[in-house]
Amino acid sequence: MKKENEYSKNFIELNIEIPNQNVEINNIEKLIDRIEADIKYCKFSFNNFQSDYYKYYNRIVDYLEYVGQLSLVIFNIEDIIEEKYFNHYRKENPEYVKKLWYAHYSELHKPYSRLKENCYRLIKTLDKRYKKQFGTLPLFND
């Protein structure tokens, strides 16, 4: 994290139109917070625990998929950002330029990464509750 701040003073102006997805990011963040509260405070009954588990698990996976779709906006310009940095800093040490463009790319990707990490954390929490209830992790059938 500290290195990103170190590099950020040397970020270049990308001049790329990136859609503002703040509304979508805030909405999915609220959904993730809501499901987190549901998982944390819900009293799962033994009889319905497996169906509740799969219901929450599938919702989290849907959220992950949605965040992944949102993040494609940034993912799809990764090569363009890299090219702009290497053109702009062509006389600099290539290793430094690589770290610099990747720090900028990571900064752009941060809101999506944070949401994905929250989803994975929720799956881990859900798995812990499942394991506590049944002594094993769930089996998934394809």
DRENZA-337538 format. One record per residue (C-alpha): residue in three letters; y, z, x. Coordinates in steps of 0.05 Angstrom, whole numbers, plus 5000, padded with zeros to 4 digits. Layout:
! DRENZA-337538
ALAYZX...
***
This chain:
! DRENZA-337538
MET500050005000LYS504850185056LYS503649515090GLU505449135026ASN512149505026GLU512849335100TYR511648605085SER515648565020LYS522348525057ASN519947845085PHE517347555019ILE520046865006GLU522946594942LEU517046214911ASN520945774862ILE514845744818GLU515245844744ILE510746424727PRO510246594654ASN512447294635GLN506347644608ASN509348344603VAL508148374528GLU500848184535ILE499948664594ASN503149234555ASN498849094493ILE492349084532GLU494549714569LYS495450064502LEU488549834480ILE485450084544ASP489050754536ARG486550804465ILE479350674483GLU479951164541ALA482151704491ASP476451514444ILE471351584500LYS474352224526TYR475052594461CYS469852274416LYS463852704399PHE458252224405SER452352404361PHE445552364392ASN443051894337ASN448851404345PHE450251494419GLN446950844441SER450450424389ASP457050774405TYR455850654479TYR454649904469LYS460649854421TYR465350154472TYR462049794530ASN462849124495ARG470149264478ILE471649434551VAL468248804574ASP472348404524TYR478648734553LEU476348554623GLU475347834602TYR482147814570VAL485648104631GLY481747594674GLN484447034630LEU491547304636SER490847364712LEU488946624719VAL496446474719ILE496946814787PHE490046644812ASN491445904801ILE497645904846GLU494346274904ASP493745634945ILE500845424929ILE503546104953GLU499446055016GLU502045355030LYS509345565018TYR508646145066PHE505445735121ASN510845205113HIS516445715112TYR513846115171ARG510545555209LYS513145815277GLU510546515265ASN503946815284PRO498846535234GLU495547225226TYR502247525207VAL503646965158LYS496847055127LYS498047795117LEU504947655089TRP502947135037TYR496947555017ALA501448165008HIS505947754963TYR500047474924SER497148174916GLU503848434891LEU504047884838HIS496848044819LYS497848804818PRO498848904742TYR492248524728SER488548884784ARG490749554757LEU488349384687LYS481649144713GLU480849774754ASN482250194692CYS476849814654TYR471749914709ARG473550654711LEU472350694636ILE465550364644LYS463850874697THR466051444652LEU461951164594ASP455951094640LYS456551814662ARG456652044589TYR450551614575LYS446751874635LYS448452594616GLN445852464546PHE439552084564GLY438252234637THR438551494656LEU443250904654PRO442650414596LEU438349804601PHE441449144580ASN437248604549ASP439647884558
***
